[in-house]
Amino acid sequence: MLKVLRVTGNSMSPILLPKDLIVISTKCKNFRPGEVVVFDCKILGLVVKRISSNAKGVVQLRGDNPRLDSSVCNKDLDIRGILGKVIGIWRSPFRIKRVKRKLY
């Protein structure tokens, strides 16, 4: 099954930016280091991270942005917490910024 989610943070920058849409496959059950996944964290909710290691049902995750860290990074996590693997990214070419203008 496929799911579409919106990115909200900068921890995976520059690969993923806030407001990007990601497509994840929830059918995938084999995960390898280097793949980007969505992990269901009880405290933080859904987080998008890259697998740094995977052994015997335990994974470690990390973000791509070296300036940011998360409480789920570099800790042994149960692989069953992975909701799915990111298989697609859509970034809008039109990032709208609201500009406050004076009305005369």
Phi, psi and omega per residue, in radians:
M1 nan 2.564 3.132
L2 -1.893 2.510 3.061
K3 -2.305 2.600 3.084
V4 -2.011 2.246 -3.138
L5 -2.264 2.712 3.108
R6 -1.811 2.346 3.117
V7 -1.378 2.408 -3.121
T8 -2.090 -0.287 -3.069
G9 -2.044 -3.103 -3.112
N10 -1.875 0.127 -3.021
S11 -1.170 -0.346 3.140
M12 -1.885 0.219 3.109
S13 -1.154 2.441 0.173
P14 -1.641 -0.034 -3.131
I15 -1.121 -0.797 3.108
L16 -2.141 2.349 3.137
L17 -2.062 2.746 3.074
P18 -0.938 2.436 -3.132
K19 1.419 -0.084 3.012
D20 -1.124 2.605 3.012
L21 -1.783 2.375 3.091
I22 -2.094 2.529 3.054
V23 -1.861 2.234 3.113
I24 -2.082 2.563 3.045
S25 -1.753 2.115 3.134
T26 -1.570 -0.107 3.136
K27 -1.414 -0.418 -3.093
C28 -1.187 2.284 3.124
K29 -2.156 -0.080 3.088
N30 -1.860 2.055 -3.072
F31 -2.092 2.433 -3.128
R32 -2.105 2.655 3.041
P33 -0.964 2.432 -3.121
G34 1.752 -0.344 3.139
E35 -1.397 2.591 3.118
V36 -1.683 2.265 -3.067
V37 -2.311 2.872 2.997
V38 -1.862 2.171 -3.104
F39 -1.955 2.354 3.127
D40 -1.611 1.752 -3.119
C41 -1.677 2.237 -3.095
K42 -1.050 -0.618 -3.087
I43 -1.462 -0.775 -3.032
L44 -1.686 -0.291 -3.024
G45 1.583 -2.575 -3.129
L46 -1.413 2.284 3.091
V47 -2.242 2.539 3.100
V48 -1.844 2.150 -3.114
K49 -2.566 2.931 3.089
R50 -1.741 2.433 3.103
I51 -1.302 2.169 3.087
S52 -1.710 -0.484 3.036
S53 -2.708 2.699 -3.108
N54 -2.593 2.018 3.134
A55 -2.650 2.190 3.017
K56 0.919 0.852 3.068
G57 1.380 0.130 3.137
V58 -2.138 2.311 3.096
V59 -2.112 2.729 2.941
Q60 -2.099 2.443 -3.082
L61 -2.056 2.758 3.055
R62 -2.632 2.739 3.039
G63 -1.616 2.823 3.118
D64 -1.454 -0.398 -3.099
N65 -1.471 1.959 -3.095
P66 -1.191 -0.252 -3.123
R67 -1.440 -0.285 -3.083
L68 -2.090 2.582 3.078
D69 -2.343 2.804 -3.110
S70 -2.313 2.760 3.141
S71 -1.220 -0.199 3.091
V72 -1.640 -0.164 -3.079
C73 -1.316 2.481 3.048
N74 0.997 0.584 3.062
K75 -2.170 2.626 3.072
D76 -1.253 2.118 -3.107
L77 -2.172 2.547 3.107
D78 -1.199 2.213 -3.094
I79 -1.060 -0.396 3.132
R80 -1.180 -0.215 3.080
G81 -1.360 -0.152 3.130
I82 -1.352 2.110 3.132
L83 -1.352 -0.644 -3.133
G84 3.104 3.000 -3.136
K85 -1.775 2.405 3.117
V86 -1.271 2.149 -3.139
I87 -2.064 -0.103 3.128
G88 -2.793 2.628 -3.134
I89 -2.322 2.363 3.034
W90 -2.199 2.142 3.122
R91 -2.052 2.168 3.123
S92 -1.161 2.268 3.090
P93 -1.284 -0.208 -3.100
F94 -1.981 1.606 3.088
R95 -1.536 1.960 -3.061
I96 -1.514 2.204 3.046
K97 -1.963 2.305 3.108
R98 -1.433 2.290 -3.135
V99 -2.005 2.207 3.082
K100 -1.448 2.193 3.140
R101 -2.145 2.565 3.054
K102 -1.403 2.408 3.043
L103 -1.684 2.255 -3.107
Y104 -1.760 nan nan
